[in-house]
Amino acid sequence: MEITVKGIKKYFAGRCVIPDLSMTVQDHSLTVILGPSGCGKTTLLRMIAGLERPDSGEILFDGVPVFSSEKRIFVPPEKRGLGFVFQDLALWPHMTVWDNICFGLRQRGRKADIPGRVPDIIRAVRLEGLERRYPGELSGGQQQRAALARALACTSSCILLDEPLSALDAVLRETMRRELRRLSEQFRVTFVLVTHDQAEAMCLADRIAVLSEGKLEQYGTPEDIYQKPESLFTASFIGHSNWLGQGRMFRPEAIHIEKEREDDISFQTEVTGVRYMGGYFEADLKYGKESWMMRSLKRAVKGQTVRVYVSPGDIVNMTGGRGI
């Protein structure tokens, strides 16, 4: 399913939380809506789902409007053909895994689809043998898989996920990121996921929509978002930025201890801290009044003066001065 948002605006208590937002989610993609708390990302997801009504604009599914302020169209959420995974998962505690997964199909009068669809989904999310357990008898990861299975059972077009991994520990979160990526490719379903976690967005997404105060700062691939930020907010919010002044920045990976090209620019810096990150080192550098970070395979020595090099092609020239 392709989702198109055109000129959406939303107000709460007279305050504009989404001023004027337009974007298109590509069919069969995994799109992540990323931003800090309170930036409007969950509101946007709920408007796509039909759980919130925009004040103006249009939302189209495969070119067909499900909301239009001008045409006075509003398709209710139960008729939009979407799956939704809530932040708290919203599994029925008195129902087994099997009954939770079948719930949406039964509610929509699709009981005949259960035998041919649900067992395949249970295998895909790796819950075989747990069908008769209750949510309270499952681990956090198993509960997450059950919620995903319920959403997959109800739709073959699009699943919306609101901070689905936020309650999991770090190790389980990494595992579930791989699971989400695998399921999106296996079922060829459009996934739209909301998160404030930058690492989660970078490793999951085909495309990332970066939001700040309800505004779309940038929309692109993880590589473009990181290497070619289009706004000061994106440069400062995604990853670590080393600033040169006058709105110029580069990423920690761009710094080299040895000169690699004739046109490399050199900087005399002081090492103020070193951390081993498993496979590489992070070093804090002081350059004038600026604090930089360097990622390198070689360990720097705290207190040492080091000349480092940056290629001009790795320096991004941002307009408007220093970031947020």
Secondary structure per residue as TSV (DSSP state, phi and psi in degrees):
chain	resnum	aa	ss	phi	psi
A	1	M	-	360.0	130.3
A	2	E	-	-93.9	130.9
A	3	I	E	-114.5	124.4
A	4	T	E	-117.2	125.9
A	5	V	E	-111.4	125.2
A	6	K	E	-125.3	115.0
A	7	G	E	55.9	38.0
A	8	I	E	-72.9	133.7
A	9	K	E	-128.7	144.6
A	10	K	E	-144.2	132.4
A	11	Y	E	-117.3	143.1
A	12	F	E	-127.0	120.4
A	13	A	T	52.7	42.1
A	14	G	T	80.1	-3.0
A	15	R	E	-102.8	131.1
A	16	C	E	-80.7	116.5
A	17	V	E	-101.2	-25.4
A	18	I	E	-126.8	102.4
A	19	P	E	-73.5	-43.6
A	20	D	E	-175.6	95.2
A	21	L	E	-121.1	132.4
A	22	S	E	-135.1	135.1
A	23	M	E	-166.7	161.1
A	24	T	E	-126.6	125.3
A	25	V	E	-91.8	121.3
A	26	Q	-	-73.2	147.9
A	27	D	T	-59.6	138.9
A	28	H	T	63.7	20.7
A	29	S	-	-100.8	164.1
A	30	L	E	-111.4	103.7
A	31	T	E	-105.6	132.8
A	32	V	E	-111.0	130.2
A	33	I	E	-97.8	114.0
A	34	L	E	-119.4	138.5
A	35	G	-	174.9	169.7
A	36	P	-	-71.7	168.2
A	37	S	T	-58.6	136.8
A	38	G	T	83.4	9.9
A	39	C	S	-86.1	-7.5
A	40	G	S	103.4	5.9
A	41	K	H	-69.0	-41.4
A	42	T	H	-69.2	-36.6
A	43	T	H	-59.6	-43.4
A	44	L	H	-61.6	-44.4
A	45	L	H	-62.3	-42.0
A	46	R	H	-68.2	-30.6
A	47	M	H	-70.3	-38.7
A	48	I	H	-62.4	-38.8
A	49	A	H	-73.4	-20.7
A	50	G	T	92.0	6.9
A	51	L	S	-82.6	-17.5
A	52	E	S	-129.5	143.0
A	53	R	-	-100.1	121.8
A	54	P	-	-62.5	159.2
A	55	D	S	-86.2	-24.3
A	56	S	E	-161.4	165.9
A	57	G	E	105.9	-166.5
A	58	E	E	-139.4	148.2
A	59	I	E	-130.0	126.7
A	60	L	E	-124.0	139.1
A	61	F	E	-109.0	116.9
A	62	D	T	50.0	41.8
A	63	G	T	83.2	-4.6
A	64	V	E	-102.7	124.0
A	65	P	E	-68.4	130.6
A	66	V	E	-105.5	-14.2
A	67	F	E	-147.8	135.9
A	68	S	E	-153.5	116.5
A	69	S	T	-67.4	-36.5
A	70	E	T	-69.8	-41.6
A	71	K	T	-92.5	0.7
A	72	R	T	56.0	48.4
A	73	I	E	-107.7	131.4
A	74	F	E	-146.4	106.2
A	75	V	-	-86.7	124.1
A	76	P	-	-64.6	157.5
A	77	P	G	-57.6	-37.2
A	78	E	G	-69.8	-11.7
A	79	K	G	-108.8	9.1
A	80	R	S	-90.9	-9.2
A	81	G	-	69.0	32.2
A	82	L	E	-108.3	155.2
A	83	G	E	-103.0	149.2
A	84	F	E	-135.9	126.4
A	85	V	E	-109.2	111.9
A	86	F	-	-80.1	163.0
A	87	Q	T	-60.5	-38.8
A	88	D	T	-92.1	11.0
A	89	L	-	71.1	-36.1
A	90	A	-	56.2	38.6
A	91	L	-	-75.8	142.2
A	92	W	-	-73.6	117.4
A	93	P	T	-68.5	-23.4
A	94	H	T	-91.4	1.4
A	95	M	S	-110.0	148.3
A	96	T	-	-70.8	169.8
A	97	V	H	-55.7	-45.9
A	98	W	H	-58.2	-49.2
A	99	D	H	-67.8	-34.5
A	100	N	H	-62.4	-44.1
A	101	I	H	-67.9	-35.9
A	102	C	H	-81.5	-12.0
A	103	F	H	-55.3	-50.3
A	104	G	H	-63.2	-39.7
A	105	L	H	-63.6	-41.2
A	106	R	H	-65.7	-41.2
A	107	Q	H	-64.5	-30.0
A	108	R	T	-94.0	10.4
A	109	G	T	70.1	31.8
A	110	R	-	-117.2	40.2
A	111	K	G	-58.9	-31.6
A	112	A	G	-64.2	-21.5
A	113	D	G	-80.6	-15.8
A	114	I	H	-59.9	-52.3
A	115	P	H	-60.9	-35.5
A	116	G	H	-88.0	-14.3
A	117	R	H	-113.2	-47.4
A	118	V	H	-64.3	-45.2
A	119	P	H	-58.7	-37.9
A	120	D	H	-64.6	-39.9
A	121	I	H	-68.8	-40.3
A	122	I	H	-60.1	-41.2
A	123	R	H	-65.0	-40.4
A	124	A	H	-64.7	-35.9
A	125	V	T	-93.6	5.2
A	126	R	T	62.0	50.0
A	127	L	-	-115.9	17.2
A	128	E	T	-60.0	136.9
A	129	G	T	89.3	-7.8
A	130	L	-	-112.1	10.1
A	131	E	T	-60.1	-31.5
A	132	R	T	-96.6	5.0
A	133	R	-	-83.9	158.5
A	134	Y	-	-97.4	157.8
A	135	P	G	-52.5	-37.3
A	136	G	G	-66.4	-13.7
A	137	E	G	-97.9	4.7
A	138	L	S	-105.4	154.7
A	139	S	-	-74.0	171.1
A	140	G	H	-59.8	-41.8
A	141	G	H	-67.0	-37.6
A	142	Q	H	-67.7	-38.5
A	143	Q	H	-62.1	-40.6
A	144	Q	H	-62.0	-43.4
A	145	R	H	-64.4	-38.3
A	146	A	H	-64.2	-40.9
A	147	A	H	-64.9	-40.2
A	148	L	H	-64.9	-41.7
A	149	A	H	-62.1	-40.6
A	150	R	H	-62.3	-41.9
A	151	A	H	-67.1	-41.4
A	152	L	H	-65.3	-34.2
A	153	A	H	-64.6	-30.2
A	154	C	H	-90.3	-15.4
A	155	T	-	-145.2	151.1
A	156	S	S	-120.7	15.5
A	157	S	S	-115.6	-53.2
A	158	C	E	-156.0	140.0
A	159	I	E	-124.4	131.1
A	160	L	E	-103.7	133.4
A	161	L	E	-129.3	121.7
A	162	D	E	-103.6	104.5
A	163	E	S	45.0	53.7
A	164	P	T	-69.3	-19.7
A	165	L	T	-109.4	5.4
A	166	S	T	-66.0	-26.9
A	167	A	T	-89.9	-1.5
A	168	L	S	-91.8	153.6
A	169	D	-	-73.2	169.7
A	170	A	H	-59.6	-44.0
A	171	V	H	-66.3	-45.4
A	172	L	H	-67.6	-33.8
A	173	R	H	-61.6	-43.5
A	174	E	H	-63.3	-40.3
A	175	T	H	-63.3	-44.6
A	176	M	H	-70.3	-26.8
A	177	R	H	-61.7	-44.1
A	178	R	H	-65.1	-37.2
A	179	E	H	-65.1	-44.1
A	180	L	H	-61.4	-43.3
A	181	R	H	-62.0	-43.8
A	182	R	H	-63.5	-44.6
A	183	L	H	-67.7	-38.1
A	184	S	H	-63.5	-36.7
A	185	E	H	-77.0	-37.8
A	186	Q	H	-67.2	-43.4
A	187	F	H	-93.8	-8.8
A	188	R	T	50.8	46.4
A	189	V	-	-105.2	141.9
A	190	T	E	-70.3	123.6
A	191	F	E	-109.4	132.6
A	192	V	E	-123.8	115.9
A	193	L	E	-121.1	133.6
A	194	V	E	-101.0	134.5
A	195	T	E	-156.8	157.7
A	196	H	S	-104.3	-2.0
A	197	D	-	-87.9	113.1
A	198	Q	H	-66.3	-42.3
A	199	A	H	-62.5	-40.1
A	200	E	H	-61.2	-45.1
A	201	A	H	-63.4	-43.8
A	202	M	H	-65.4	-37.9
A	203	C	H	-87.9	-16.6
A	204	L	H	-95.8	-39.4
A	205	A	-	-82.4	146.1
A	206	D	S	-77.7	-41.7
A	207	R	E	-140.5	148.0
A	208	I	E	-119.7	132.0
A	209	A	E	-104.4	113.3
A	210	V	E	-93.2	120.3
A	211	L	E	-110.7	143.5
A	212	S	E	-144.9	119.1
A	213	E	T	51.8	42.1
A	214	G	T	79.7	-1.6
A	215	K	E	-102.1	142.4
A	216	L	E	-82.4	104.5
A	217	E	E	-75.2	-40.4
A	218	Q	E	-163.0	148.2
A	219	Y	E	-139.1	113.7
A	220	G	E	-174.3	-171.6
A	221	T	-	-70.1	158.4
A	222	P	H	-55.7	-38.1
A	223	E	H	-62.6	-45.2
A	224	D	H	-68.0	-40.3
A	225	I	H	-59.3	-41.8
A	226	Y	H	-80.0	-47.2
A	227	Q	H	-85.5	-26.3
A	228	K	S	-131.3	60.1
A	229	P	-	-60.8	139.1
A	230	E	-	-100.0	-6.9
A	231	S	S	-141.0	159.8
A	232	L	H	-63.3	-36.2
A	233	F	H	-63.1	-47.9
A	234	T	H	-60.8	-43.4
A	235	A	H	-60.7	-37.4
A	236	S	H	-86.0	-30.1
A	237	F	H	-83.8	-35.7
A	238	I	S	-93.6	112.9
A	239	G	S	68.8	-164.7
A	240	H	-	-105.4	137.0
A	241	S	-	-115.3	133.2
A	242	N	E	-99.8	122.2
A	243	W	E	-102.4	140.8
A	244	L	E	-105.5	-5.1
A	245	G	E	92.8	161.2
A	246	Q	T	56.3	31.6
A	247	G	T	74.2	16.1
A	248	R	E	-100.7	136.7
A	249	M	E	-145.0	162.3
A	250	F	E	-148.7	162.1
A	251	R	-	-89.7	159.9
A	252	P	G	-57.6	-32.2
A	253	E	G	-70.5	-14.6
A	254	A	G	-79.7	-13.3
A	255	I	E	-84.4	134.8
A	256	H	E	-124.5	143.5
A	257	I	S	-78.0	-28.1
A	258	E	S	-114.3	146.7
A	259	K	-	-68.6	128.9
A	260	E	-	-109.2	-26.7
A	261	R	S	-136.0	156.4
A	262	E	T	-61.0	-34.0
A	263	D	T	-93.8	9.3
A	264	D	-	-57.9	141.9
A	265	I	E	-96.6	133.7
A	266	S	E	-102.5	149.1
A	267	F	E	-138.2	134.1
A	268	Q	E	-88.3	118.4
A	269	T	E	-128.5	164.6
A	270	E	E	-115.9	132.7
A	271	V	E	-81.9	119.0
A	272	T	E	-108.5	-7.5
A	273	G	E	-171.8	149.3
A	274	V	E	-139.0	136.8
A	275	R	E	-135.5	137.9
A	276	Y	E	-90.5	124.4
A	277	M	-	-107.8	6.6
A	278	G	S	83.9	89.5
A	279	G	S	100.2	-19.9
A	280	Y	S	-158.0	169.3
A	281	F	E	-114.0	144.6
A	282	E	E	-107.9	132.2
A	283	A	E	-125.3	136.4
A	284	D	E	-89.9	129.2
A	285	L	E	-119.7	145.2
A	286	K	E	-111.7	123.5
A	287	Y	E	-127.7	104.2
A	288	G	T	60.9	-124.6
A	289	K	T	-91.7	-3.2
A	290	E	E	-92.6	147.1
A	291	S	E	-110.2	121.0
A	292	W	E	-113.2	165.0
A	293	M	E	-124.8	139.0
A	294	M	E	-122.4	136.0
A	295	R	E	-112.7	126.3
A	296	S	E	-150.7	155.3
A	297	L	S	-77.4	-15.7
A	298	K	S	-102.1	140.2
A	299	R	-	-79.4	128.4
A	300	A	-	-88.2	166.5
A	301	V	-	-112.8	124.2
A	302	K	T	-58.7	133.9
A	303	G	T	91.1	-11.3
A	304	Q	-	-79.6	145.7
A	305	T	E	-90.7	125.8
A	306	V	E	-129.7	133.6
A	307	R	E	-90.9	123.7
A	308	V	E	-118.6	163.8
A	309	Y	E	-130.5	144.6
A	310	V	E	-136.3	133.2
A	311	S	-	-74.2	138.4
A	312	P	G	-56.8	-30.3
A	313	G	G	-69.5	-16.6
A	314	D	G	-92.1	-2.3
A	315	I	-	-93.3	124.1
A	316	V	E	-98.4	128.8
A	317	N	E	-96.4	103.4
A	318	M	-	-89.8	143.3
A	319	T	T	-88.5	150.6
A	320	G	T	94.0	7.8
A	321	G	S	87.9	-162.4
A	322	R	S	-65.0	154.8
A	323	G	-	-69.7	-170.3
A	324	I	-	-64.7	360.0
